[in-house]
């Protein structure tokens, strides 16, 4: 950025600053703290010392989504129509299909489930290593809460 700036001081009457516009292919190898506007992705990106990361993606801003299913003590697969919803019907489909297990946070009965340790994710389906407990009528141990739409901004 500095190589294009003839006067590094921005005056009191300045109305804006133009950040260098580059495509993903044109990005420099990067220096820690370097800032560019990526015209390929329509995002501002900063180099953090090891990779380019998006600073802002207002056009892709998302709302957090929460889905709730229930265990029955035998079902291990939920999502894409598999598993049970809280009203005991089948067809437990995720409201938003995450790209990866790291794009969601899952709790069973309020207990956090670690990706690849407690469950795997592929093709819109969550597969638990063991079946979440059924409804015992007293606790919420059977409730599977999936918080998603957490895709990180980046590269």
Secondary structure, DSSP 8 states (H G I E B T S, - for coil): -GGG-S-----TT-------EE-TTT--S--TT-EEEETTTTEEEEE-SSSEEEEE-GGG----EEEEEE--SS--EEBTTBSEETTS-B----SS--SSGGGEEEEETTEEE-BTTTEEEETTEEEESS------SSS-TTEEEEEE-------
